[in-house]
Amino acid sequence: MTTTATATLPAGDARQIVPPEDRYATELAFLAAHDTGPRPPGWRLTPHAVVTFVMGSDGEPLALPADTDAPGALPRRLAIEQKFVGERALVERCVITLAGERGLLLVGEPGTAKSLLSELLAAAVCGTSALTVQGTAGTTEDQLKYGWNYALLLAQGPSRTALVPSPVLSAMTTGAVARVEEITRCLPEVQDALVSLLSERRVAVPELAGGPDAQLHAAPGFALIATANLRDKGVSEMSAALKRRFNFETVGPIADLDTETALVRRQARAAVERTGARYGVDDTVLEVLVTAFRELRGGRTAEGWEVERPSTVMSTAEAVSVATALGLATAYFPAGRDPLRLLPGHLLGVVRKDDPADAARLLGYWDGAVRRRAEAGATTWRTLWDLRAVLED
């Protein structure tokens, strides 16, 4: 029998977002039993199985070898869900980087699923995506290395017991994967703390000098994944020394319209159904929504017409947010709520986020691409053209 993995959580364990190691626990356990090939030190899955976990099994069920016992209630056949929409070659390069114990830096426009990819990789490699530092202007070196439990410090003096490891140091000493989100938002002196850590694979603790814990070493399997936005340069650029410690991989927007539409549909439906409502936005509206996002993002329509790009990032993640909002509006306020008629107002809300002048660029898109399609007889685009006044408010 073919089985598709679903999230199974204990009663009362209600969470808005379930980390991938919990949500896909069945898949991870199945892949560990399915692929018994060589694994890098400290890894829970083979590199090939990590890629399969991220990219899925193309809808085909995998089968456990006949001589392999299925632990617990693990199924013998399982189709692995695709979780990241992108190039398989990109994911393979990321996995090879981690297997070589190099730092991995995922860069790209906001909303291209860099954080999702880093979570999935960490969950597959070491079983947890929780060893994470969120980079901000207020991130300190302690958050990348260690701090102290001051009550114990005052009572006992410096000791390993009083030391509070950062998520990065915890990953080092246990041979796990650490994640640093938005690394370019950290100040230069904080970023520099990672240079020696990634080179020497150890953290010096001067307060414990002369003892066995004066140097804390990385265990086999330790790796670090960082993310950075190309659009938002952050507080400071990375130094050349730090850049050399990372392999850079660019995560781009989804290339195919149908693929992006399917992703937006799937995620928006899941978000609405989590509230107990039914998702009532039809595919025609979703295709128009995704088409508008793609054309404003790329500066050119499918027909080849030039479009002035707004400064706001028209990401897939934003498209999912709009599609979810349309679904919630039609679910909770169904009387007279045509999601297509709500679309212009939501698009205006998106483009106004960074620069009020982007409202004029959206209006230019309406006067160009939307009008020309309406004049060509496209019914859906005609409806949008008739709603142009919404954008002038």
Disulfide bonds with the S-S distance in Angstrom:
none
